[in-house]
């Protein structure tokens, strides 16, 4: 069982810590986990050219943008589950994560049936961020395992919340059981 975590934060901090905590718990449950930090990847915004809608015999489309998505899309395809993490910006997703989600169009039919979970963190409230992640999963007909929202401002604030750690670990164990 493979779980891919996708971190949509432009900085090392709460979102990354939350994802690592989920993935560590899933690893303890027997899953093979990987964390992708979008801030270290070249993922450009979708141009809306619709080239990805022309699909080959496997149901996959091809994107015309030459960036790191060519190496990321195969990781999505082999994953049994995906955990998305975002800071809540204006009550929504980070631009990094939104651009990434838009660029999954070439493989979206192949993501159907995979498990998905989400984590979101913000200073005063995550707003619709978790709901946005679930909506993405619903549109792709993925299976929602759950989500964890947290309030934190400075980069290490989330890690100082023992209750939050337990909730994240519980989500990681649920993911490992779902994919196992």
PyMOL CGO cylinders between C-alpha atoms (Angstrom):
from pymol import cmd
from pymol.cgo import CYLINDER

trace = [
    CYLINDER, 0.00, 0.00, 0.00, 1.36, 3.37, -1.05, 0.3, 1, 1, 1, 1, 1, 1,
    CYLINDER, 1.36, 3.37, -1.05, 0.36, 6.76, 0.31, 0.3, 1, 1, 1, 1, 1, 1,
    CYLINDER, 0.36, 6.76, 0.31, 1.49, 10.00, -1.28, 0.3, 1, 1, 1, 1, 1, 1,
    CYLINDER, 1.49, 10.00, -1.28, 1.35, 13.21, 0.74, 0.3, 1, 1, 1, 1, 1, 1,
    CYLINDER, 1.35, 13.21, 0.74, 1.23, 16.49, -1.15, 0.3, 1, 1, 1, 1, 1, 1,
    CYLINDER, 1.23, 16.49, -1.15, 2.24, 19.62, 0.77, 0.3, 1, 1, 1, 1, 1, 1,
    CYLINDER, 2.24, 19.62, 0.77, 0.88, 22.85, -0.68, 0.3, 1, 1, 1, 1, 1, 1,
    CYLINDER, 0.88, 22.85, -0.68, 2.63, 25.21, 1.71, 0.3, 1, 1, 1, 1, 1, 1,
    CYLINDER, 2.63, 25.21, 1.71, 5.25, 27.66, 0.43, 0.3, 1, 1, 1, 1, 1, 1,
    CYLINDER, 5.25, 27.66, 0.43, 7.17, 27.36, 3.71, 0.3, 1, 1, 1, 1, 1, 1,
    CYLINDER, 7.17, 27.36, 3.71, 8.39, 24.65, 6.06, 0.3, 1, 1, 1, 1, 1, 1,
    CYLINDER, 8.39, 24.65, 6.06, 6.01, 24.74, 8.98, 0.3, 1, 1, 1, 1, 1, 1,
    CYLINDER, 6.01, 24.74, 8.98, 2.63, 23.59, 10.22, 0.3, 1, 1, 1, 1, 1, 1,
    CYLINDER, 2.63, 23.59, 10.22, 1.21, 22.05, 7.05, 0.3, 1, 1, 1, 1, 1, 1,
    CYLINDER, 1.21, 22.05, 7.05, 4.34, 19.98, 6.45, 0.3, 1, 1, 1, 1, 1, 1,
    CYLINDER, 4.34, 19.98, 6.45, 4.46, 18.88, 10.11, 0.3, 1, 1, 1, 1, 1, 1,
    CYLINDER, 4.46, 18.88, 10.11, 0.81, 17.83, 9.96, 0.3, 1, 1, 1, 1, 1, 1,
    CYLINDER, 0.81, 17.83, 9.96, 1.37, 15.78, 6.81, 0.3, 1, 1, 1, 1, 1, 1,
    CYLINDER, 1.37, 15.78, 6.81, 4.53, 14.17, 8.19, 0.3, 1, 1, 1, 1, 1, 1,
    CYLINDER, 4.53, 14.17, 8.19, 2.62, 13.20, 11.35, 0.3, 1, 1, 1, 1, 1, 1,
    CYLINDER, 2.62, 13.20, 11.35, -0.15, 11.57, 9.29, 0.3, 1, 1, 1, 1, 1, 1,
    CYLINDER, -0.15, 11.57, 9.29, 2.37, 9.75, 7.09, 0.3, 1, 1, 1, 1, 1, 1,
    CYLINDER, 2.37, 9.75, 7.09, 4.48, 8.58, 10.05, 0.3, 1, 1, 1, 1, 1, 1,
    CYLINDER, 4.48, 8.58, 10.05, 1.39, 7.01, 11.62, 0.3, 1, 1, 1, 1, 1, 1,
    CYLINDER, 1.39, 7.01, 11.62, 0.47, 5.38, 8.30, 0.3, 1, 1, 1, 1, 1, 1,
    CYLINDER, 0.47, 5.38, 8.30, 4.02, 4.03, 7.99, 0.3, 1, 1, 1, 1, 1, 1,
    CYLINDER, 4.02, 4.03, 7.99, 3.61, 2.54, 11.46, 0.3, 1, 1, 1, 1, 1, 1,
    CYLINDER, 3.61, 2.54, 11.46, 0.47, 0.85, 10.11, 0.3, 1, 1, 1, 1, 1, 1,
    CYLINDER, 0.47, 0.85, 10.11, 2.45, -0.79, 7.31, 0.3, 1, 1, 1, 1, 1, 1,
    CYLINDER, 2.45, -0.79, 7.31, 2.05, 1.74, 4.50, 0.3, 1, 1, 1, 1, 1, 1,
    CYLINDER, 2.05, 1.74, 4.50, 4.84, 2.91, 2.21, 0.3, 1, 1, 1, 1, 1, 1,
    CYLINDER, 4.84, 2.91, 2.21, 4.67, 6.71, 2.35, 0.3, 1, 1, 1, 1, 1, 1,
    CYLINDER, 4.67, 6.71, 2.35, 6.22, 9.60, 0.45, 0.3, 1, 1, 1, 1, 1, 1,
    CYLINDER, 6.22, 9.60, 0.45, 5.87, 13.34, 0.98, 0.3, 1, 1, 1, 1, 1, 1,
    CYLINDER, 5.87, 13.34, 0.98, 6.05, 15.71, -1.97, 0.3, 1, 1, 1, 1, 1, 1,
    CYLINDER, 6.05, 15.71, -1.97, 6.79, 19.36, -1.15, 0.3, 1, 1, 1, 1, 1, 1,
    CYLINDER, 6.79, 19.36, -1.15, 5.27, 21.49, -3.91, 0.3, 1, 1, 1, 1, 1, 1,
    CYLINDER, 5.27, 21.49, -3.91, 7.45, 24.44, -2.87, 0.3, 1, 1, 1, 1, 1, 1,
    CYLINDER, 7.45, 24.44, -2.87, 10.44, 22.44, -4.14, 0.3, 1, 1, 1, 1, 1, 1,
    CYLINDER, 10.44, 22.44, -4.14, 8.78, 21.50, -7.43, 0.3, 1, 1, 1, 1, 1, 1,
    CYLINDER, 8.78, 21.50, -7.43, 8.26, 23.42, -10.63, 0.3, 1, 1, 1, 1, 1, 1,
    CYLINDER, 8.26, 23.42, -10.63, 4.49, 23.11, -11.07, 0.3, 1, 1, 1, 1, 1, 1,
    CYLINDER, 4.49, 23.11, -11.07, 3.16, 25.81, -13.33, 0.3, 1, 1, 1, 1, 1, 1,
    CYLINDER, 3.16, 25.81, -13.33, -0.44, 26.96, -13.59, 0.3, 1, 1, 1, 1, 1, 1,
    CYLINDER, -0.44, 26.96, -13.59, -2.76, 25.24, -16.03, 0.3, 1, 1, 1, 1, 1, 1,
    CYLINDER, -2.76, 25.24, -16.03, -3.19, 27.18, -19.28, 0.3, 1, 1, 1, 1, 1, 1,
    CYLINDER, -3.19, 27.18, -19.28, -6.60, 25.74, -20.06, 0.3, 1, 1, 1, 1, 1, 1,
    CYLINDER, -6.60, 25.74, -20.06, -5.51, 24.54, -23.50, 0.3, 1, 1, 1, 1, 1, 1,
    CYLINDER, -5.51, 24.54, -23.50, -7.56, 21.31, -23.14, 0.3, 1, 1, 1, 1, 1, 1,
    CYLINDER, -7.56, 21.31, -23.14, -4.81, 19.14, -24.66, 0.3, 1, 1, 1, 1, 1, 1,
    CYLINDER, -4.81, 19.14, -24.66, -5.09, 16.83, -21.63, 0.3, 1, 1, 1, 1, 1, 1,
    CYLINDER, -5.09, 16.83, -21.63, -8.67, 15.97, -22.55, 0.3, 1, 1, 1, 1, 1, 1,
    CYLINDER, -8.67, 15.97, -22.55, -7.49, 13.96, -25.55, 0.3, 1, 1, 1, 1, 1, 1,
    CYLINDER, -7.49, 13.96, -25.55, -6.90, 10.59, -23.92, 0.3, 1, 1, 1, 1, 1, 1,
    CYLINDER, -6.90, 10.59, -23.92, -4.93, 7.55, -25.07, 0.3, 1, 1, 1, 1, 1, 1,
    CYLINDER, -4.93, 7.55, -25.07, -6.05, 3.91, -24.77, 0.3, 1, 1, 1, 1, 1, 1,
    CYLINDER, -6.05, 3.91, -24.77, -5.16, 3.91, -21.04, 0.3, 1, 1, 1, 1, 1, 1,
    CYLINDER, -5.16, 3.91, -21.04, -7.44, 6.89, -20.43, 0.3, 1, 1, 1, 1, 1, 1,
    CYLINDER, -7.44, 6.89, -20.43, -4.56, 9.28, -19.80, 0.3, 1, 1, 1, 1, 1, 1,
    CYLINDER, -4.56, 9.28, -19.80, -4.17, 12.67, -21.35, 0.3, 1, 1, 1, 1, 1, 1,
    CYLINDER, -4.17, 12.67, -21.35, -0.96, 14.55, -22.08, 0.3, 1, 1, 1, 1, 1, 1,
    CYLINDER, -0.96, 14.55, -22.08, -0.14, 18.00, -20.78, 0.3, 1, 1, 1, 1, 1, 1,
    CYLINDER, -0.14, 18.00, -20.78, 1.80, 20.38, -23.00, 0.3, 1, 1, 1, 1, 1, 1,
    CYLINDER, 1.80, 20.38, -23.00, 3.48, 22.16, -20.09, 0.3, 1, 1, 1, 1, 1, 1,
    CYLINDER, 3.48, 22.16, -20.09, 7.05, 20.96, -19.56, 0.3, 1, 1, 1, 1, 1, 1,
    CYLINDER, 7.05, 20.96, -19.56, 7.61, 21.05, -15.80, 0.3, 1, 1, 1, 1, 1, 1,
    CYLINDER, 7.61, 21.05, -15.80, 7.86, 18.67, -12.84, 0.3, 1, 1, 1, 1, 1, 1,
    CYLINDER, 7.86, 18.67, -12.84, 4.29, 17.35, -13.23, 0.3, 1, 1, 1, 1, 1, 1,
    CYLINDER, 4.29, 17.35, -13.23, 5.57, 14.77, -15.73, 0.3, 1, 1, 1, 1, 1, 1,
    CYLINDER, 5.57, 14.77, -15.73, 7.41, 13.12, -12.83, 0.3, 1, 1, 1, 1, 1, 1,
    CYLINDER, 7.41, 13.12, -12.83, 4.64, 13.66, -10.28, 0.3, 1, 1, 1, 1, 1, 1,
    CYLINDER, 4.64, 13.66, -10.28, 1.69, 12.25, -12.23, 0.3, 1, 1, 1, 1, 1, 1,
    CYLINDER, 1.69, 12.25, -12.23, 3.09, 8.68, -12.25, 0.3, 1, 1, 1, 1, 1, 1,
    CYLINDER, 3.09, 8.68, -12.25, 3.42, 8.87, -8.45, 0.3, 1, 1, 1, 1, 1, 1,
    CYLINDER, 3.42, 8.87, -8.45, -0.29, 9.67, -8.22, 0.3, 1, 1, 1, 1, 1, 1,
    CYLINDER, -0.29, 9.67, -8.22, -1.10, 6.71, -10.41, 0.3, 1, 1, 1, 1, 1, 1,
    CYLINDER, -1.10, 6.71, -10.41, 0.77, 4.16, -8.28, 0.3, 1, 1, 1, 1, 1, 1,
    CYLINDER, 0.77, 4.16, -8.28, -0.48, 5.57, -4.96, 0.3, 1, 1, 1, 1, 1, 1,
    CYLINDER, -0.48, 5.57, -4.96, -3.36, 3.81, -3.23, 0.3, 1, 1, 1, 1, 1, 1,
    CYLINDER, -3.36, 3.81, -3.23, -4.12, 6.95, -1.24, 0.3, 1, 1, 1, 1, 1, 1,
    CYLINDER, -4.12, 6.95, -1.24, -3.33, 10.65, -1.42, 0.3, 1, 1, 1, 1, 1, 1,
    CYLINDER, -3.33, 10.65, -1.42, -3.17, 13.08, 1.49, 0.3, 1, 1, 1, 1, 1, 1,
    CYLINDER, -3.17, 13.08, 1.49, -3.42, 16.73, 0.54, 0.3, 1, 1, 1, 1, 1, 1,
    CYLINDER, -3.42, 16.73, 0.54, -2.19, 19.45, 2.87, 0.3, 1, 1, 1, 1, 1, 1,
    CYLINDER, -2.19, 19.45, 2.87, -2.72, 23.18, 2.61, 0.3, 1, 1, 1, 1, 1, 1,
    CYLINDER, -2.72, 23.18, 2.61, -2.52, 26.33, 4.63, 0.3, 1, 1, 1, 1, 1, 1,
    CYLINDER, -2.52, 26.33, 4.63, -5.84, 28.15, 4.52, 0.3, 1, 1, 1, 1, 1, 1,
    CYLINDER, -5.84, 28.15, 4.52, -5.37, 31.28, 2.43, 0.3, 1, 1, 1, 1, 1, 1,
    CYLINDER, -5.37, 31.28, 2.43, -8.40, 33.55, 2.46, 0.3, 1, 1, 1, 1, 1, 1,
    CYLINDER, -8.40, 33.55, 2.46, -10.34, 30.53, 3.71, 0.3, 1, 1, 1, 1, 1, 1,
    CYLINDER, -10.34, 30.53, 3.71, -9.42, 28.49, 0.64, 0.3, 1, 1, 1, 1, 1, 1,
    CYLINDER, -9.42, 28.49, 0.64, -6.45, 26.51, -0.70, 0.3, 1, 1, 1, 1, 1, 1,
    CYLINDER, -6.45, 26.51, -0.70, -2.93, 27.78, -1.23, 0.3, 1, 1, 1, 1, 1, 1,
    CYLINDER, -2.93, 27.78, -1.23, -2.09, 28.76, -4.79, 0.3, 1, 1, 1, 1, 1, 1,
    CYLINDER, -2.09, 28.76, -4.79, 0.56, 26.03, -4.91, 0.3, 1, 1, 1, 1, 1, 1,
    CYLINDER, 0.56, 26.03, -4.91, -1.95, 23.31, -4.14, 0.3, 1, 1, 1, 1, 1, 1,
    CYLINDER, -1.95, 23.31, -4.14, -4.67, 24.72, -6.39, 0.3, 1, 1, 1, 1, 1, 1,
    CYLINDER, -4.67, 24.72, -6.39, -2.29, 24.83, -9.35, 0.3, 1, 1, 1, 1, 1, 1,
    CYLINDER, -2.29, 24.83, -9.35, -1.26, 21.26, -8.61, 0.3, 1, 1, 1, 1, 1, 1,
    CYLINDER, -1.26, 21.26, -8.61, -4.87, 20.02, -8.43, 0.3, 1, 1, 1, 1, 1, 1,
    CYLINDER, -4.87, 20.02, -8.43, -5.70, 21.73, -11.73, 0.3, 1, 1, 1, 1, 1, 1,
    CYLINDER, -5.70, 21.73, -11.73, -2.76, 19.97, -13.35, 0.3, 1, 1, 1, 1, 1, 1,
    CYLINDER, -2.76, 19.97, -13.35, -3.99, 16.48, -12.38, 0.3, 1, 1, 1, 1, 1, 1,
    CYLINDER, -3.99, 16.48, -12.38, -6.50, 16.63, -15.24, 0.3, 1, 1, 1, 1, 1, 1,
    CYLINDER, -6.50, 16.63, -15.24, -4.42, 14.32, -17.50, 0.3, 1, 1, 1, 1, 1, 1,
    CYLINDER, -4.42, 14.32, -17.50, -4.82, 11.42, -15.05, 0.3, 1, 1, 1, 1, 1, 1,
    CYLINDER, -4.82, 11.42, -15.05, -8.06, 12.16, -13.21, 0.3, 1, 1, 1, 1, 1, 1,
    CYLINDER, -8.06, 12.16, -13.21, -9.98, 9.13, -14.53, 0.3, 1, 1, 1, 1, 1, 1,
    CYLINDER, -9.98, 9.13, -14.53, -7.26, 6.84, -13.12, 0.3, 1, 1, 1, 1, 1, 1,
    CYLINDER, -7.26, 6.84, -13.12, -7.60, 8.40, -9.65, 0.3, 1, 1, 1, 1, 1, 1,
    CYLINDER, -7.60, 8.40, -9.65, -11.18, 7.19, -9.29, 0.3, 1, 1, 1, 1, 1, 1,
    CYLINDER, -11.18, 7.19, -9.29, -11.57, 4.80, -6.37, 0.3, 1, 1, 1, 1, 1, 1,
    CYLINDER, -11.57, 4.80, -6.37, -8.33, 5.83, -4.65, 0.3, 1, 1, 1, 1, 1, 1,
    CYLINDER, -8.33, 5.83, -4.65, -8.48, 6.96, -1.04, 0.3, 1, 1, 1, 1, 1, 1,
    CYLINDER, -8.48, 6.96, -1.04, -8.04, 10.64, -0.21, 0.3, 1, 1, 1, 1, 1, 1,
    CYLINDER, -8.04, 10.64, -0.21, -7.63, 12.64, 2.99, 0.3, 1, 1, 1, 1, 1, 1,
    CYLINDER, -7.63, 12.64, 2.99, -6.74, 16.22, 3.80, 0.3, 1, 1, 1, 1, 1, 1,
    CYLINDER, -6.74, 16.22, 3.80, -5.20, 18.50, 6.37, 0.3, 1, 1, 1, 1, 1, 1,
    CYLINDER, -5.20, 18.50, 6.37, -5.55, 22.26, 6.58, 0.3, 1, 1, 1, 1, 1, 1,
    CYLINDER, -5.55, 22.26, 6.58, -4.16, 24.87, 8.93, 0.3, 1, 1, 1, 1, 1, 1,
    CYLINDER, -4.16, 24.87, 8.93, -4.68, 28.59, 9.31, 0.3, 1, 1, 1, 1, 1, 1,
    CYLINDER, -4.68, 28.59, 9.31, -4.17, 31.39, 11.76, 0.3, 1, 1, 1, 1, 1, 1,
    CYLINDER, -4.17, 31.39, 11.76, -7.81, 32.17, 12.50, 0.3, 1, 1, 1, 1, 1, 1,
    CYLINDER, -7.81, 32.17, 12.50, -9.88, 29.57, 10.65, 0.3, 1, 1, 1, 1, 1, 1,
    CYLINDER, -9.88, 29.57, 10.65, -9.45, 27.22, 7.71, 0.3, 1, 1, 1, 1, 1, 1,
    CYLINDER, -9.45, 27.22, 7.71, -12.70, 28.36, 6.12, 0.3, 1, 1, 1, 1, 1, 1,
    CYLINDER, -12.70, 28.36, 6.12, -13.59, 26.10, 3.20, 0.3, 1, 1, 1, 1, 1, 1,
    CYLINDER, -13.59, 26.10, 3.20, -10.12, 24.62, 2.71, 0.3, 1, 1, 1, 1, 1, 1,
    CYLINDER, -10.12, 24.62, 2.71, -10.97, 21.10, 3.90, 0.3, 1, 1, 1, 1, 1, 1,
    CYLINDER, -10.97, 21.10, 3.90, -14.28, 21.25, 2.05, 0.3, 1, 1, 1, 1, 1, 1,
    CYLINDER, -14.28, 21.25, 2.05, -12.31, 22.22, -1.11, 0.3, 1, 1, 1, 1, 1, 1,
    CYLINDER, -12.31, 22.22, -1.11, -10.11, 19.13, -0.69, 0.3, 1, 1, 1, 1, 1, 1,
    CYLINDER, -10.11, 19.13, -0.69, -13.12, 16.88, -0.22, 0.3, 1, 1, 1, 1, 1, 1,
    CYLINDER, -13.12, 16.88, -0.22, -14.85, 18.45, -3.22, 0.3, 1, 1, 1, 1, 1, 1,
    CYLINDER, -14.85, 18.45, -3.22, -11.79, 17.65, -5.35, 0.3, 1, 1, 1, 1, 1, 1,
    CYLINDER, -11.79, 17.65, -5.35, -11.95, 14.04, -4.19, 0.3, 1, 1, 1, 1, 1, 1,
    CYLINDER, -11.95, 14.04, -4.19, -15.70, 13.85, -4.81, 0.3, 1, 1, 1, 1, 1, 1,
    CYLINDER, -15.70, 13.85, -4.81, -15.34, 15.24, -8.35, 0.3, 1, 1, 1, 1, 1, 1,
    CYLINDER, -15.34, 15.24, -8.35, -12.75, 12.56, -9.12, 0.3, 1, 1, 1, 1, 1, 1,
    CYLINDER, -12.75, 12.56, -9.12, -14.86, 9.86, -7.42, 0.3, 1, 1, 1, 1, 1, 1,
    CYLINDER, -14.86, 9.86, -7.42, -12.19, 9.19, -4.84, 0.3, 1, 1, 1, 1, 1, 1,
    CYLINDER, -12.19, 9.19, -4.84, -13.03, 7.80, -1.39, 0.3, 1, 1, 1, 1, 1, 1,
    CYLINDER, -13.03, 7.80, -1.39, -12.78, 10.37, 1.43, 0.3, 1, 1, 1, 1, 1, 1,
    CYLINDER, -12.78, 10.37, 1.43, -11.10, 8.99, 4.56, 0.3, 1, 1, 1, 1, 1, 1,
    CYLINDER, -11.10, 8.99, 4.56, -11.24, 12.19, 6.57, 0.3, 1, 1, 1, 1, 1, 1,
    CYLINDER, -11.24, 12.19, 6.57, -9.62, 15.48, 7.31, 0.3, 1, 1, 1, 1, 1, 1,
    CYLINDER, -9.62, 15.48, 7.31, -8.03, 17.40, 10.14, 0.3, 1, 1, 1, 1, 1, 1,
    CYLINDER, -8.03, 17.40, 10.14, -8.15, 21.18, 10.52, 0.3, 1, 1, 1, 1, 1, 1,
    CYLINDER, -8.15, 21.18, 10.52, -5.99, 23.17, 12.92, 0.3, 1, 1, 1, 1, 1, 1,
    CYLINDER, -5.99, 23.17, 12.92, -5.32, 26.70, 14.06, 0.3, 1, 1, 1, 1, 1, 1,
    CYLINDER, -5.32, 26.70, 14.06, -1.69, 27.76, 14.12, 0.3, 1, 1, 1, 1, 1, 1,
    CYLINDER, -1.69, 27.76, 14.12, 0.27, 30.79, 12.98, 0.3, 1, 1, 1, 1, 1, 1,
    CYLINDER, 0.27, 30.79, 12.98, 4.00, 30.44, 13.51, 0.3, 1, 1, 1, 1, 1, 1,
    CYLINDER, 4.00, 30.44, 13.51, 5.82, 27.50, 11.87, 0.3, 1, 1, 1, 1, 1, 1,
    CYLINDER, 5.82, 27.50, 11.87, 6.01, 25.29, 14.99, 0.3, 1, 1, 1, 1, 1, 1,
    CYLINDER, 6.01, 25.29, 14.99, 2.67, 26.17, 16.62, 0.3, 1, 1, 1, 1, 1, 1,
    CYLINDER, 2.67, 26.17, 16.62, 0.85, 23.06, 15.40, 0.3, 1, 1, 1, 1, 1, 1,
    CYLINDER, 0.85, 23.06, 15.40, 3.51, 20.69, 16.76, 0.3, 1, 1, 1, 1, 1, 1,
    CYLINDER, 3.51, 20.69, 16.76, 2.89, 22.08, 20.25, 0.3, 1, 1, 1, 1, 1, 1,
    CYLINDER, 2.89, 22.08, 20.25, -0.71, 20.78, 20.29, 0.3, 1, 1, 1, 1, 1, 1,
    CYLINDER, -0.71, 20.78, 20.29, -0.86, 17.23, 21.71, 0.3, 1, 1, 1, 1, 1, 1,
    CYLINDER, -0.86, 17.23, 21.71, -4.53, 16.78, 20.83, 0.3, 1, 1, 1, 1, 1, 1,
    CYLINDER, -4.53, 16.78, 20.83, -3.80, 17.73, 17.23, 0.3, 1, 1, 1, 1, 1, 1,
    CYLINDER, -3.80, 17.73, 17.23, -1.00, 15.16, 17.05, 0.3, 1, 1, 1, 1, 1, 1,
    CYLINDER, -1.00, 15.16, 17.05, -3.38, 12.43, 18.22, 0.3, 1, 1, 1, 1, 1, 1,
    CYLINDER, -3.38, 12.43, 18.22, -6.01, 13.41, 15.62, 0.3, 1, 1, 1, 1, 1, 1,
    CYLINDER, -6.01, 13.41, 15.62, -3.39, 13.35, 12.85, 0.3, 1, 1, 1, 1, 1, 1,
    CYLINDER, -3.39, 13.35, 12.85, -2.06, 9.96, 13.97, 0.3, 1, 1, 1, 1, 1, 1,
    CYLINDER, -2.06, 9.96, 13.97, -5.60, 8.58, 14.01, 0.3, 1, 1, 1, 1, 1, 1,
    CYLINDER, -5.60, 8.58, 14.01, -6.07, 9.81, 10.42, 0.3, 1, 1, 1, 1, 1, 1,
    CYLINDER, -6.07, 9.81, 10.42, -2.79, 8.15, 9.40, 0.3, 1, 1, 1, 1, 1, 1,
    CYLINDER, -2.79, 8.15, 9.40, -3.85, 4.83, 10.94, 0.3, 1, 1, 1, 1, 1, 1,
    CYLINDER, -3.85, 4.83, 10.94, -7.25, 5.04, 9.19, 0.3, 1, 1, 1, 1, 1, 1,
    CYLINDER, -7.25, 5.04, 9.19, -5.46, 5.64, 5.88, 0.3, 1, 1, 1, 1, 1, 1,
    CYLINDER, -5.46, 5.64, 5.88, -3.19, 2.64, 6.40, 0.3, 1, 1, 1, 1, 1, 1,
    CYLINDER, -3.19, 2.64, 6.40, -6.20, 0.44, 7.22, 0.3, 1, 1, 1, 1, 1, 1,
    CYLINDER, -6.20, 0.44, 7.22, -8.18, 1.76, 4.22, 0.3, 1, 1, 1, 1, 1, 1,
    CYLINDER, -8.18, 1.76, 4.22, -5.42, 0.97, 1.77, 0.3, 1, 1, 1, 1, 1, 1,
    CYLINDER, -5.42, 0.97, 1.77, -4.37, -2.32, 3.36, 0.3, 1, 1, 1, 1, 1, 1,
]
cmd.load_cgo(trace, "trace")
